[in-house]
Amino acid sequence: MADLQDHQLSFPEAVFLRPRMYTHGGTFGEIIAFLDGYYSGMAKVDPDAPPVDEWAGFREWLARKLDAPWSEVLDRLIQVESGGDGSRAMLEHIQEFRASGK
């Protein structure tokens, strides 16, 4: 937890760390649906908002990393990770993306 205190959390990191604060059950699928809906709604208001760009960049980066189509990467993660600890894996992906500076 000390390493998390060394940097400011992004909104997706905060959601994955405390998913039941943002979703009913805190399941991996709920978290993904919440975040995708949140950023989709924000994009309707301001498509050039920095958080919208960061989320889109993250999805593109993740699609390349997982060799999956951009439009399907989150759905694939839900299918693959729903039985395991997908939230932990996704948090690690987000942190790796942010550390890469992309």
VMD Tcl script that builds the backbone (N, CA, C; Angstrom):
set m [mol new atoms 306]
animate dup $m
set s [atomselect $m all]
$s set {name element resname resid chain x y z} {
  {N N MET 1 A 0.820 -1.194 0.000}
  {CA C MET 1 A 0.000 0.000 0.000}
  {C C MET 1 A 0.862 1.254 0.000}
  {N N ALA 2 A 2.064 1.173 0.532}
  {CA C ALA 2 A 2.931 2.353 0.582}
  {C C ALA 2 A 3.259 2.859 -0.806}
  {N N ASP 3 A 3.447 1.938 -1.792}
  {CA C ASP 3 A 3.759 2.394 -3.144}
  {C C ASP 3 A 2.591 3.136 -3.773}
  {N N LEU 4 A 1.376 2.836 -3.375}
  {CA C LEU 4 A 0.212 3.560 -3.879}
  {C C LEU 4 A 0.160 4.979 -3.328}
  {N N GLN 5 A 0.754 5.206 -2.171}
  {CA C GLN 5 A 0.751 6.539 -1.586}
  {C C GLN 5 A 1.772 7.449 -2.259}
  {N N ASP 6 A 2.662 6.873 -3.045}
  {CA C ASP 6 A 3.701 7.652 -3.697}
  {C C ASP 6 A 3.221 8.367 -4.954}
  {N N HIS 7 A 2.075 8.031 -5.463}
  {CA C HIS 7 A 1.560 8.719 -6.648}
  {C C HIS 7 A 0.063 8.957 -6.505}
  {N N GLN 8 A -0.401 9.917 -7.275}
  {CA C GLN 8 A -1.825 10.228 -7.259}
  {C C GLN 8 A -2.571 9.163 -8.058}
  {N N LEU 9 A -3.620 8.634 -7.477}
  {CA C LEU 9 A -4.398 7.595 -8.152}
  {C C LEU 9 A -5.204 8.182 -9.293}
  {N N SER 10 A -5.281 7.432 -10.373}
  {CA C SER 10 A -6.214 7.778 -11.444}
  {C C SER 10 A -7.598 7.300 -11.001}
  {N N PHE 11 A -8.622 7.781 -11.677}
  {CA C PHE 11 A -9.968 7.358 -11.327}
  {C C PHE 11 A -10.145 5.847 -11.499}
  {N N PRO 12 A -9.697 5.247 -12.617}
  {CA C PRO 12 A -9.833 3.782 -12.720}
  {C C PRO 12 A -9.114 3.022 -11.612}
  {N N GLU 13 A -7.944 3.497 -11.201}
  {CA C GLU 13 A -7.249 2.844 -10.092}
  {C C GLU 13 A -8.099 2.914 -8.825}
  {N N ALA 14 A -8.670 4.066 -8.559}
  {CA C ALA 14 A -9.504 4.222 -7.361}
  {C C ALA 14 A -10.695 3.270 -7.401}
  {N N VAL 15 A -11.304 3.134 -8.573}
  {CA C VAL 15 A -12.466 2.241 -8.716}
  {C C VAL 15 A -12.051 0.791 -8.494}
  {N N PHE 16 A -10.912 0.378 -9.069}
  {CA C PHE 16 A -10.479 -1.008 -8.893}
  {C C PHE 16 A -10.008 -1.297 -7.479}
  {N N LEU 17 A -9.524 -0.294 -6.771}
  {CA C LEU 17 A -9.105 -0.510 -5.386}
  {C C LEU 17 A -10.285 -0.609 -4.425}
  {N N ARG 18 A -11.350 0.122 -4.711}
  {CA C ARG 18 A -12.546 0.089 -3.849}
  {C C ARG 18 A -13.811 -0.007 -4.707}
  {N N PRO 19 A -13.981 -1.133 -5.381}
  {CA C PRO 19 A -15.062 -1.258 -6.356}
  {C C PRO 19 A -16.479 -1.128 -5.779}
  {N N ARG 20 A -16.669 -1.513 -4.535}
  {CA C ARG 20 A -18.029 -1.444 -3.973}
  {C C ARG 20 A -18.435 -0.021 -3.606}
  {N N MET 21 A -17.486 0.908 -3.666}
  {CA C MET 21 A -17.849 2.320 -3.493}
  {C C MET 21 A -18.526 2.855 -4.755}
  {N N TYR 22 A -18.297 2.174 -5.901}
  {CA C TYR 22 A -18.773 2.668 -7.193}
  {C C TYR 22 A -19.785 1.755 -7.865}
  {N N THR 23 A -19.826 0.490 -7.462}
  {CA C THR 23 A -20.756 -0.461 -8.068}
  {C C THR 23 A -21.491 -1.219 -6.965}
  {N N HIS 24 A -22.548 -1.885 -7.351}
  {CA C HIS 24 A -23.362 -2.600 -6.367}
  {C C HIS 24 A -22.603 -3.760 -5.731}
  {N N GLY 25 A -22.066 -4.649 -6.578}
  {CA C GLY 25 A -21.432 -5.842 -6.031}
  {C C GLY 25 A -19.924 -5.862 -6.127}
  {N N GLY 26 A -19.366 -4.939 -6.900}
  {CA C GLY 26 A -17.920 -4.883 -7.040}
  {C C GLY 26 A -17.335 -5.960 -7.934}
  {N N THR 27 A -18.182 -6.596 -8.764}
  {CA C THR 27 A -17.654 -7.628 -9.654}
  {C C THR 27 A -16.848 -6.987 -10.778}
  {N N PHE 28 A -15.998 -7.786 -11.382}
  {CA C PHE 28 A -15.156 -7.300 -12.463}
  {C C PHE 28 A -16.002 -6.728 -13.609}
  {N N GLY 29 A -17.039 -7.445 -13.996}
  {CA C GLY 29 A -17.926 -6.974 -15.070}
  {C C GLY 29 A -18.604 -5.654 -14.729}
  {N N GLU 30 A -19.046 -5.513 -13.486}
  {CA C GLU 30 A -19.667 -4.251 -13.052}
  {C C GLU 30 A -18.677 -3.091 -13.117}
  {N N ILE 31 A -17.453 -3.354 -12.703}
  {CA C ILE 31 A -16.439 -2.296 -12.708}
  {C C ILE 31 A -16.166 -1.839 -14.139}
  {N N ILE 32 A -15.975 -2.792 -15.039}
  {CA C ILE 32 A -15.709 -2.452 -16.439}
  {C C ILE 32 A -16.887 -1.689 -17.030}
  {N N ALA 33 A -18.107 -2.151 -16.776}
  {CA C ALA 33 A -19.294 -1.469 -17.299}
  {C C ALA 33 A -19.397 -0.055 -16.730}
  {N N PHE 34 A -19.123 0.099 -15.441}
  {CA C PHE 34 A -19.177 1.409 -14.811}
  {C C PHE 34 A -18.172 2.359 -15.451}
  {N N LEU 35 A -16.911 1.914 -15.557}
  {CA C LEU 35 A -15.875 2.786 -16.111}
  {C C LEU 35 A -16.127 3.116 -17.574}
  {N N ASP 36 A -16.525 2.125 -18.351}
  {CA C ASP 36 A -16.788 2.389 -19.764}
  {C C ASP 36 A -17.968 3.349 -19.927}
  {N N GLY 37 A -18.996 3.179 -19.123}
  {CA C GLY 37 A -20.129 4.098 -19.160}
  {C C GLY 37 A -19.752 5.493 -18.690}
  {N N TYR 38 A -18.958 5.573 -17.658}
  {CA C TYR 38 A -18.505 6.860 -17.125}
  {C C TYR 38 A -17.758 7.643 -18.196}
  {N N TYR 39 A -16.788 6.985 -18.829}
  {CA C TYR 39 A -15.991 7.686 -19.840}
  {C C TYR 39 A -16.773 7.929 -21.128}
  {N N SER 40 A -17.706 7.060 -21.465}
  {CA C SER 40 A -18.561 7.302 -22.633}
  {C C SER 40 A -19.437 8.526 -22.409}
  {N N GLY 41 A -19.998 8.631 -21.210}
  {CA C GLY 41 A -20.813 9.806 -20.876}
  {C C GLY 41 A -20.000 11.078 -20.877}
  {N N MET 42 A -18.790 11.017 -20.319}
  {CA C MET 42 A -17.924 12.188 -20.300}
  {C C MET 42 A -17.562 12.610 -21.725}
  {N N ALA 43 A -17.356 11.635 -22.603}
  {CA C ALA 43 A -16.998 11.934 -23.992}
  {C C ALA 43 A -18.131 12.628 -24.728}
  {N N LYS 44 A -19.366 12.351 -24.343}
  {CA C LYS 44 A -20.516 13.028 -24.974}
  {C C LYS 44 A -20.502 14.512 -24.637}
  {N N VAL 45 A -20.070 14.849 -23.434}
  {CA C VAL 45 A -20.029 16.240 -22.982}
  {C C VAL 45 A -18.782 16.943 -23.515}
  {N N ASP 46 A -17.636 16.282 -23.407}
  {CA C ASP 46 A -16.362 16.881 -23.832}
  {C C ASP 46 A -15.461 15.780 -24.381}
  {N N PRO 47 A -15.541 15.521 -25.699}
  {CA C PRO 47 A -14.754 14.433 -26.268}
  {C C PRO 47 A -13.236 14.620 -26.150}
  {N N ASP 48 A -12.797 15.846 -25.914}
  {CA C ASP 48 A -11.367 16.121 -25.810}
  {C C ASP 48 A -10.874 16.222 -24.364}
  {N N ALA 49 A -11.717 15.853 -23.412}
  {CA C ALA 49 A -11.319 15.920 -22.007}
  {C C ALA 49 A -10.138 14.977 -21.761}
  {N N PRO 50 A -9.124 15.412 -21.021}
  {CA C PRO 50 A -7.963 14.555 -20.765}
  {C C PRO 50 A -8.299 13.166 -20.203}
  {N N PRO 51 A -9.258 13.031 -19.278}
  {CA C PRO 51 A -9.567 11.677 -18.800}
  {C C PRO 51 A -10.135 10.776 -19.901}
  {N N VAL 52 A -10.888 11.360 -20.829}
  {CA C VAL 52 A -11.436 10.583 -21.946}
  {C C VAL 52 A -10.289 10.087 -22.824}
  {N N ASP 53 A -9.357 10.978 -23.113}
  {CA C ASP 53 A -8.188 10.595 -23.916}
  {C C ASP 53 A -7.358 9.520 -23.220}
  {N N GLU 54 A -7.183 9.657 -21.898}
  {CA C GLU 54 A -6.393 8.673 -21.158}
  {C C GLU 54 A -7.065 7.298 -21.191}
  {N N TRP 55 A -8.387 7.247 -21.011}
  {CA C TRP 55 A -9.104 5.972 -21.029}
  {C C TRP 55 A -9.022 5.342 -22.419}
  {N N ALA 56 A -9.206 6.149 -23.462}
  {CA C ALA 56 A -9.097 5.633 -24.828}
  {C C ALA 56 A -7.674 5.136 -25.091}
  {N N GLY 57 A -6.682 5.891 -24.633}
  {CA C GLY 57 A -5.295 5.471 -24.797}
  {C C GLY 57 A -5.008 4.173 -24.066}
  {N N PHE 58 A -5.573 4.047 -22.879}
  {CA C PHE 58 A -5.393 2.820 -22.109}
  {C C PHE 58 A -6.008 1.629 -22.843}
  {N N ARG 59 A -7.216 1.806 -23.363}
  {CA C ARG 59 A -7.876 0.707 -24.088}
  {C C ARG 59 A -7.080 0.304 -25.315}
  {N N GLU 60 A -6.549 1.286 -26.047}
  {CA C GLU 60 A -5.725 0.987 -27.222}
  {C C GLU 60 A -4.449 0.248 -26.816}
  {N N TRP 61 A -3.805 0.730 -25.764}
  {CA C TRP 61 A -2.583 0.094 -25.258}
  {C C TRP 61 A -2.875 -1.342 -24.830}
  {N N LEU 62 A -3.974 -1.539 -24.110}
  {CA C LEU 62 A -4.341 -2.867 -23.623}
  {C C LEU 62 A -4.676 -3.796 -24.789}
  {N N ALA 63 A -5.344 -3.272 -25.799}
  {CA C ALA 63 A -5.675 -4.084 -26.977}
  {C C ALA 63 A -4.398 -4.568 -27.668}
  {N N ARG 64 A -3.415 -3.687 -27.794}
  {CA C ARG 64 A -2.133 -4.093 -28.394}
  {C C ARG 64 A -1.434 -5.133 -27.506}
  {N N LYS 65 A -1.426 -4.881 -26.223}
  {CA C LYS 65 A -0.745 -5.792 -25.285}
  {C C LYS 65 A -1.373 -7.184 -25.303}
  {N N LEU 66 A -2.698 -7.235 -25.379}
  {CA C LEU 66 A -3.399 -8.518 -25.335}
  {C C LEU 66 A -3.706 -9.068 -26.723}
  {N N ASP 67 A -3.254 -8.353 -27.759}
  {CA C ASP 67 A -3.497 -8.755 -29.145}
  {C C ASP 67 A -4.990 -9.011 -29.383}
  {N N ALA 68 A -5.781 -8.016 -29.044}
  {CA C ALA 68 A -7.238 -8.105 -29.191}
  {C C ALA 68 A -7.740 -6.850 -29.899}
  {N N PRO 69 A -8.837 -6.955 -30.633}
  {CA C PRO 69 A -9.402 -5.750 -31.243}
  {C C PRO 69 A -9.815 -4.748 -30.166}
  {N N TRP 70 A -9.585 -3.469 -30.432}
  {CA C TRP 70 A -9.909 -2.402 -29.480}
  {C C TRP 70 A -11.355 -2.509 -29.017}
  {N N SER 71 A -12.255 -2.740 -29.946}
  {CA C SER 71 A -13.682 -2.756 -29.616}
  {C C SER 71 A -14.088 -3.958 -28.767}
  {N N GLU 72 A -13.232 -4.977 -28.698}
  {CA C GLU 72 A -13.580 -6.197 -27.964}
  {C C GLU 72 A -12.740 -6.432 -26.713}
  {N N VAL 73 A -11.725 -5.591 -26.491}
  {CA C VAL 73 A -10.767 -5.895 -25.423}
  {C C VAL 73 A -11.425 -5.964 -24.045}
  {N N LEU 74 A -12.333 -5.058 -23.737}
  {CA C LEU 74 A -12.960 -5.085 -22.408}
  {C C LEU 74 A -13.904 -6.270 -22.258}
  {N N ASP 75 A -14.662 -6.588 -23.319}
  {CA C ASP 75 A -15.549 -7.752 -23.257}
  {C C ASP 75 A -14.749 -9.038 -23.074}
  {N N ARG 76 A -13.612 -9.133 -23.753}
  {CA C ARG 76 A -12.764 -10.326 -23.600}
  {C C ARG 76 A -12.245 -10.446 -22.180}
  {N N LEU 77 A -11.847 -9.319 -21.615}
  {CA C LEU 77 A -11.358 -9.356 -20.236}
  {C C LEU 77 A -12.447 -9.823 -19.287}
  {N N ILE 78 A -13.666 -9.361 -19.496}
  {CA C ILE 78 A -14.774 -9.773 -18.630}
  {C C ILE 78 A -14.958 -11.285 -18.724}
  {N N GLN 79 A -14.922 -11.839 -19.941}
  {CA C GLN 79 A -15.102 -13.280 -20.121}
  {C C GLN 79 A -13.960 -14.069 -19.480}
  {N N VAL 80 A -12.737 -13.610 -19.680}
  {CA C VAL 80 A -11.570 -14.338 -19.184}
  {C C VAL 80 A -11.407 -14.192 -17.681}
  {N N GLU 81 A -11.618 -12.991 -17.177}
  {CA C GLU 81 A -11.281 -12.696 -15.783}
  {C C GLU 81 A -12.433 -12.873 -14.802}
  {N N SER 82 A -13.636 -13.124 -15.290}
  {CA C SER 82 A -14.771 -13.188 -14.369}
  {C C SER 82 A -14.630 -14.304 -13.342}
  {N N GLY 83 A -13.893 -15.349 -13.664}
  {CA C GLY 83 A -13.713 -16.438 -12.718}
  {C C GLY 83 A -12.522 -16.256 -11.809}
  {N N GLY 84 A -11.627 -15.367 -12.171}
  {CA C GLY 84 A -10.410 -15.185 -11.386}
  {C C GLY 84 A -10.372 -13.826 -10.734}
  {N N ASP 85 A -9.160 -13.356 -10.477}
  {CA C ASP 85 A -8.985 -12.060 -9.841}
  {C C ASP 85 A -8.705 -11.005 -10.913}
  {N N GLY 86 A -9.691 -10.766 -11.765}
  {CA C GLY 86 A -9.550 -9.816 -12.857}
  {C C GLY 86 A -9.298 -8.407 -12.388}
  {N N SER 87 A -9.852 -8.041 -11.259}
  {CA C SER 87 A -9.666 -6.685 -10.745}
  {C C SER 87 A -8.203 -6.422 -10.434}
  {N N ARG 88 A -7.538 -7.380 -9.852}
  {CA C ARG 88 A -6.118 -7.222 -9.524}
  {C C ARG 88 A -5.285 -7.120 -10.798}
  {N N ALA 89 A -5.593 -7.986 -11.763}
  {CA C ALA 89 A -4.861 -7.967 -13.034}
  {C C ALA 89 A -5.092 -6.648 -13.761}
  {N N MET 90 A -6.317 -6.160 -13.755}
  {CA C MET 90 A -6.627 -4.906 -14.440}
  {C C MET 90 A -5.936 -3.733 -13.758}
  {N N LEU 91 A -5.916 -3.728 -12.451}
  {CA C LEU 91 A -5.225 -2.672 -11.714}
  {C C LEU 91 A -3.741 -2.666 -12.097}
  {N N GLU 92 A -3.150 -3.839 -12.223}
  {CA C GLU 92 A -1.753 -3.932 -12.628}
  {C C GLU 92 A -1.553 -3.412 -14.053}
  {N N HIS 93 A -2.503 -3.714 -14.951}
  {CA C HIS 93 A -2.433 -3.184 -16.320}
  {C C HIS 93 A -2.497 -1.654 -16.303}
  {N N ILE 94 A -3.410 -1.115 -15.523}
  {CA C ILE 94 A -3.553 0.355 -15.450}
  {C C ILE 94 A -2.279 0.978 -14.915}
  {N N GLN 95 A -1.715 0.399 -13.891}
  {CA C GLN 95 A -0.490 0.956 -13.309}
  {C C GLN 95 A 0.681 0.846 -14.288}
  {N N GLU 96 A 0.751 -0.248 -15.025}
  {CA C GLU 96 A 1.815 -0.396 -16.033}
  {C C GLU 96 A 1.644 0.648 -17.137}
  {N N PHE 97 A 0.410 0.860 -17.581}
  {CA C PHE 97 A 0.134 1.870 -18.599}
  {C C PHE 97 A 0.552 3.254 -18.136}
  {N N ARG 98 A 0.168 3.587 -16.919}
  {CA C ARG 98 A 0.516 4.925 -16.394}
  {C C ARG 98 A 2.024 5.076 -16.229}
  {N N ALA 99 A 2.694 4.021 -15.814}
  {CA C ALA 99 A 4.149 4.096 -15.627}
  {C C ALA 99 A 4.866 4.229 -16.975}
  {N N SER 100 A 4.243 3.725 -18.037}
  {CA C SER 100 A 4.869 3.819 -19.359}
  {C C SER 100 A 4.804 5.235 -19.924}
  {N N GLY 101 A 3.929 6.055 -19.352}
  {CA C GLY 101 A 3.824 7.441 -19.791}
  {C C GLY 101 A 3.139 7.624 -21.128}
  {N N LYS 102 A 2.390 6.635 -21.574}
  {CA C LYS 102 A 1.729 6.726 -22.884}
  {C C LYS 102 A 0.401 7.405 -22.798}
}
mol reanalyze $m
mol bondsrecalc $m
mol representation Tube
mol addrep $m
